């Protein structure tokens, strides 16, 4: 039974992010369905706010226990966003020797933390980076804005990274495409013909900008949704946004959206826990979602892990077109729009045969986003070849790695169905 350590990012420090917690949990659940022993590794950034941080840690530990991860969490404290070169010397909830014993026997570190400590990374026999910010991550790397330490394997949720003629550079690395994961058993199909609003959950203004030579643009959901601010005036379909609002300007803009016909909720009120986040999605009629400009400008063919949750729940999605895809459907269960007219037409089509589009949404999730299948693809690529520690991903092409899926993890005592 393979042992996999999943390195998450900023879950313990963001207790009101119910959806953020699900991002990493989906992979944990998929790996456990395959029989893996899974540990959760995370850096907890302290800012010296003792009471607030103690409450966040208590919430995090309770959630870990609820998910069957009690005793399988490897948490360490850091005081900076920047990675330290050396591995952490102290861990919460376990001794250093206990943590290092897990690192030594782990078959794989599945890492979502781009700025992980190189010293910590070196403790593992095999390491795999998972890119969940396609286009952006490669942009940051190519411009020297982030220094990702070498891993053995590199996975990305975009099918267009490093493709000939594409807009996303490979940065000299071999990227293996996967897809956002959703655990189908934990996200069942729920049909409710009386559900009325198309919704989404989003951070409104992250303060992100892309600066590329002579091109500069705000890369936030704020600018994405404001482009479609008048959409409620053009459709009878109720639309609701659950937004993480922080600034005074956020509040003013949310009031303006309400005047234009949007329903506005604060994400803290409807999605602050994993359970409430799930319930909010499953009570929705479907999802209406806009994408950060970078995902569109770079032709990433990106969709969010949140959208995968809507689909699994049998909720049709109307999402912004982020570029050409070899598999993403358009017109049944999923509608990819570029203009306000296309969005309006999508709502009309869905509501004309709502049950059919709900079933189609679930079928899309089953075909493409099943966390068990995603986890299996990762393990087949990363563990099928018994590669020695220190082997770089650039020494073996990602295309060759992807063709090893029939080897069924030789030597690891695990068989799978491909």
C-alpha positions in Angstrom: 0.0 0.0 0.0 1.7 3.2 -1.1 2.2 6.0 1.4 1.6 9.4 0.0 2.1 12.8 1.8 0.0 15.6 0.4 1.5 19.0 1.0 -1.4 21.5 1.1 -1.2 25.3 1.2 -2.7 27.7 3.8 -5.7 25.5 4.9 -5.0 25.7 8.6 -4.5 29.5 8.4 -7.7 30.1 6.5 -10.4 28.5 8.6 -13.3 30.4 6.9 -12.3 28.9 3.5 -14.6 25.9 3.3 -14.0 25.6 -0.4 -10.3 25.9 -0.1 -10.2 23.0 2.3 -12.0 20.8 -0.3 -9.4 21.5 -3.0 -6.8 19.3 -1.3 -9.2 17.0 0.4 -10.5 15.7 -3.0 -7.0 14.4 -3.8 -6.7 12.8 -0.3 -10.0 11.1 -0.7 -9.1 9.8 -4.2 -5.8 8.4 -3.0 -7.5 6.7 0.0 -10.0 5.1 -2.4 -7.0 3.5 -4.1 -5.8 2.1 -0.8 -3.1 4.6 -0.1 -2.0 5.6 3.4 -2.2 9.4 3.2 -0.7 12.1 5.4 -1.4 15.8 5.3 1.7 18.1 5.4 1.3 21.9 5.9 3.1 25.0 7.0 1.2 27.2 9.4 2.2 30.8 9.1 2.2 32.6 12.4 1.7 36.4 12.7 1.9 36.6 16.5 -1.8 36.7 17.0 -2.0 34.0 19.7 -5.7 33.7 20.3 -6.7 33.9 16.7 -4.1 31.4 15.6 -5.1 29.0 18.4 -8.7 29.1 17.3 -7.7 28.5 13.7 -5.6 25.5 14.7 -8.4 24.1 16.8 -10.8 24.3 13.8 -8.2 22.7 11.5 -7.6 19.8 13.9 -11.3 19.2 14.3 -11.7 19.0 10.6 -8.8 16.7 10.1 -10.2 14.4 12.8 -13.6 14.5 11.1 -12.0 13.4 7.8 -10.2 10.5 9.4 -6.9 12.2 9.4 -6.4 12.4 13.1 -2.7 11.4 13.8 -1.9 11.9 10.1 -1.3 15.6 10.0 2.3 16.9 9.9 2.1 20.6 10.8 5.0 23.0 11.2 5.2 26.7 12.0 6.7 29.3 9.7 6.9 33.1 10.1 7.4 34.0 6.4 5.8 33.4 3.0 9.2 32.7 1.7 10.5 29.2 2.0 13.5 28.4 4.2 16.2 26.5 2.6 16.4 24.0 5.5 13.7 21.5 6.6 11.7 22.5 9.6 13.2 21.5 12.9 10.0 21.3 14.9 6.5 20.0 14.2 3.2 20.5 16.0 1.4 17.4 17.2 4.3 15.0 16.6 8.0 14.9 17.2 10.7 15.6 14.6 11.7 12.0 14.6 8.1 10.8 14.0 7.7 13.3 11.1 11.0 12.4 9.5 10.2 8.7 9.8 7.1 9.3 7.7 9.1 11.3 5.1 11.6 8.5 4.8 9.1 5.7 4.2 6.7 7.8 2.0 6.5 6.6 -1.6 5.5 10.1 -2.9 5.2 13.7 -1.8 2.3 15.2 -3.7 3.1 18.9 -3.4 0.7 21.9 -3.9 2.9 24.4 -2.1 5.1 26.0 -4.8 7.4 27.7 -2.3 8.1 24.6 -0.3 11.4 24.3 1.6 14.1 22.6 -0.6 15.4 21.0 2.6 12.0 19.5 3.3 11.6 18.4 -0.3 14.9 16.5 -0.1 13.6 14.3 2.6 11.4 12.4 0.1 12.3 9.7 -2.4 9.9 10.9 -5.0 8.3 14.3 -5.3 5.6 15.6 -7.6 4.4 19.2 -7.9 0.7 19.9 -8.8 0.1 23.1 -10.6 -3.4 24.4 -9.9 -2.7 27.9 -11.2 -1.9 27.0 -14.8 -0.5 29.8 -16.9 0.1 31.9 -13.9 2.6 29.5 -12.3 4.6 29.2 -15.6 4.5 32.9 -16.0 5.9 33.4 -12.5 8.6 30.8 -13.1 9.6 32.2 -16.5 9.8 35.8 -15.1 11.8 34.7 -12.0 8.9 35.8 -9.7 8.9 32.4 -8.0 11.6 29.8 -7.5 10.1 26.4 -7.5 12.6 23.8 -6.2 13.2 20.8 -8.5 10.7 17.9 -8.3 10.8 14.5 -10.0 7.4 15.1 -11.7 5.3 18.0 -12.6 1.5 17.8 -13.0 -0.8 20.6 -14.2 -4.6 20.9 -14.4 -4.3 22.6 -17.8 -4.0 20.5 -21.0 -2.4 23.4 -22.8 0.8 24.0 -20.8 3.9 23.8 -23.1 1.9 22.9 -26.1 3.4 23.8 -29.6 2.0 27.2 -30.6 0.4 27.7 -27.2 0.7 30.7 -24.9 2.0 28.9 -21.8 5.7 28.1 -21.7 6.9 24.8 -20.3 9.8 26.5 -18.5 12.0 23.7 -19.5 9.9 21.2 -17.5 7.8 18.2 -18.6 4.2 18.8 -17.5 1.8 15.9 -17.2 -1.8 17.0 -17.7 -4.4 16.0 -15.1 -7.8 17.5 -14.2 -9.4 19.0 -11.2 -10.6 16.3 -8.8 -13.9 15.7 -7.1 -14.8 12.7 -5.0 -18.0 11.4 -6.6 -19.0 9.4 -3.5 -18.8 12.5 -1.3 -20.4 14.7 -3.8 -23.6 12.8 -4.9 -26.1 13.7 -7.6 -28.9 15.8 -6.1 -31.8 16.8 -8.4 -34.0 19.6 -7.2 -36.2 21.2 -9.9 -37.3 23.9 -7.5 -33.7 25.3 -7.0 -33.8 28.8 -8.4 -30.4 30.6 -8.5 -27.3 30.0 -10.4 -24.5 30.7 -7.9 -20.8 30.7 -7.4 -18.4 31.2 -4.5 -15.4 33.5 -5.1 -12.8 35.8 -3.6 -13.8 39.2 -5.0 -10.5 41.2 -5.0 -7.2 39.4 -4.5 -5.1 42.4 -5.4 -3.3 40.4 -8.1 -1.9 42.1 -11.2 0.0 40.6 -14.2 2.8 42.8 -15.5 4.5 41.4 -18.6 6.7 43.9 -20.4 4.3 46.5 -21.9 1.2 44.7 -20.8 -0.3 45.2 -17.3 -3.8 44.1 -16.2 -5.7 43.4 -13.0 -6.0 39.7 -12.6 -9.0 39.3 -10.3 -12.5 37.9 -10.2 -13.6 41.5 -9.6 -12.7 42.7 -13.1 -14.1 39.4 -14.6 -17.5 39.7 -13.1 -17.8 43.5 -13.6 -17.5 42.8 -17.4 -20.9 41.0 -17.0 -22.4 43.3 -14.4 -25.6 43.9 -16.5 -26.3 40.2 -17.1 -29.3 40.1 -14.6 -31.0 42.8 -16.7 -31.0 40.5 -19.7 -32.3 37.2 -18.2 -35.0 36.1 -15.9 -32.7 33.5 -14.4 -31.8 34.5 -10.8 -28.1 35.0 -10.3 -26.3 35.0 -6.9 -22.7 35.6 -5.9 -21.2 34.4 -2.6 -18.2 36.7 -2.4 -15.3 37.0 0.1 -15.4 40.8 0.7 -12.7 42.6 2.6 -12.3 46.2 1.4 -14.5 49.3 1.5 -14.5 49.3 -2.3 -15.7 45.7 -2.3 -18.8 46.6 -0.3 -19.6 49.5 -2.6 -19.2 47.4 -5.7 -21.4 44.6 -4.2 -24.1 47.2 -3.5 -23.9 48.3 -7.1 -24.3 44.7 -8.3 -27.4 44.3 -6.2 -28.9 47.4 -7.9 -28.3 45.7 -11.2 -30.2 42.6 -10.1 -27.5 40.3 -8.6 -28.1 38.6 -5.3 -25.0 39.1 -3.1 -24.1 36.9 -0.1 -20.9 37.0 1.9 -19.0 33.8 1.5 -18.4 33.7 5.3 -22.2 33.3 5.7 -22.7 30.4 3.3 -19.3 28.7 2.8 -17.2 29.2 5.8 -17.1 25.5 6.6 -16.6 22.5 4.3 -20.2 21.3 5.1 -21.8 24.7 4.4 -19.8 25.1 1.2 -21.1 21.8 0.0 -24.6 22.5 1.0 -24.6 25.9 -0.8 -23.5 24.3 -4.0 -26.0 21.5 -3.7 -28.9 23.8 -3.1 -28.1 25.8 -6.2 -29.7 25.4 -9.6 -26.3 25.6 -11.3 -23.1 27.6 -11.4 -22.5 30.9 -13.3 -18.8 31.6 -13.1 -16.3 34.0 -14.5 -12.5 33.4 -14.7 -9.5 35.5 -13.9 -8.3 37.3 -17.1 -5.0 35.3 -17.1 -6.8 32.0 -17.6 -8.5 33.5 -20.7 -5.6 35.5 -22.1 -3.2 32.4 -21.9 -5.7 29.9 -23.3 -5.4 27.6 -20.3 -8.7 25.6 -20.9 -8.9 26.0 -17.1 -12.0 25.1 -15.0 -12.1 25.3 -11.3 -12.3 22.6 -8.7 -15.5 24.3 -7.6 -17.0 23.8 -11.0 -16.2 20.1 -10.7 -18.2 20.0 -7.4 -21.2 21.6 -9.1 -21.0 19.1 -12.0 -20.7 16.1 -9.6 -23.8 17.4 -7.7 -25.7 17.4 -11.0 -25.8 21.1 -11.3 -25.3 22.5 -14.9 -22.5 25.1 -15.2 -22.3 28.2 -17.3 -18.6 29.2 -17.2 -16.4 31.5 -19.0 -14.5 30.1 -22.0 -10.8 29.9 -21.1 -9.5 28.5 -24.4 -9.6 25.5 -26.7 -10.0 22.1 -25.0 -9.8 18.5 -26.3 -12.4 17.2 -23.9 -14.5 19.9 -22.3 -18.0 19.8 -23.7 -20.1 22.8 -24.6 -23.9 22.7 -24.9 -25.1 20.0 -22.6 -24.5 20.1 -18.8 -21.6 22.5 -19.4 -21.8 25.8 -21.4 -18.6 27.8 -22.0 -19.5 31.4 -22.8 -17.5 34.4 -24.1 -20.2 37.0 -24.5 -23.2 38.0 -22.4 -25.5 36.8 -25.2 -24.0 33.3 -25.0 -24.6 33.3 -21.2 -28.2 34.3 -21.6 -28.7 31.7 -24.3 -27.2 29.0 -22.0 -29.7 29.7 -19.2 -32.6 29.5 -21.7 -31.3 26.1 -23.0 -30.8 24.6 -19.6 -34.1 25.7 -18.2 -35.9 24.3 -21.2 -34.9 20.8 -20.2 -33.4 21.1 -16.8 -33.4 17.4 -15.8 -31.5 16.4 -18.9 -28.8 19.0 -18.3 -28.5 18.0 -14.6 -27.9 14.4 -15.6 -25.4 15.5 -18.3 -23.5 17.6 -15.6 -23.1 14.5 -13.4 -22.0 12.4 -16.4 -19.3 15.0 -17.2 -18.0 14.8 -13.6 -17.9 11.0 -13.8 -16.1 11.0 -17.1 -13.4 13.6 -16.5 -13.1 14.7 -12.8 -13.4 11.5 -10.7 -10.8 12.0 -7.9 -10.1 8.2 -7.9 -9.2 8.4 -11.6 -7.1 11.5 -11.1 -5.2 10.0 -8.2 -4.7 6.8 -10.3 -3.2 8.8 -13.1 -0.8 10.6 -10.7 0.4 7.4 -9.1 0.8 5.6 -12.4 3.0 8.4 -13.7 5.0 9.0 -10.5 5.4 5.5 -9.1 5.3 3.1 -12.0 8.9 3.6 -12.8 11.0 2.9 -9.7 13.1 6.0 -10.1 15.9 6.8 -7.6 16.0 9.8 -5.5 17.6 12.8 -7.3 16.3 11.9 -10.7 15.0 15.1 -12.4 11.7 15.3 -14.3 13.6 16.8 -17.2 15.5 13.5 -17.7 12.3 11.8 -18.9 9.7 13.4 -21.0 6.2 13.7 -19.6 4.7 12.0 -22.6 6.8 9.0 -21.9 5.8 9.1 -18.2 2.1 9.2 -19.2 2.5 6.0 -21.2 3.5 4.0 -18.2 0.0 3.7 -16.9 -0.2 0.0 -17.6 2.6 -0.9 -15.3 0.3 -0.9 -12.2 2.8 0.4 -9.7 5.2 -2.6 -9.9 6.8 -3.4 -6.6 4.4 -1.2 -4.5 1.9 -4.0 -3.8 -1.0 -2.2 -5.4 -3.2 -2.9 -8.4 -5.6 -0.6 -10.1 -8.1 -0.6 -12.9 -7.0 1.5 -15.9 
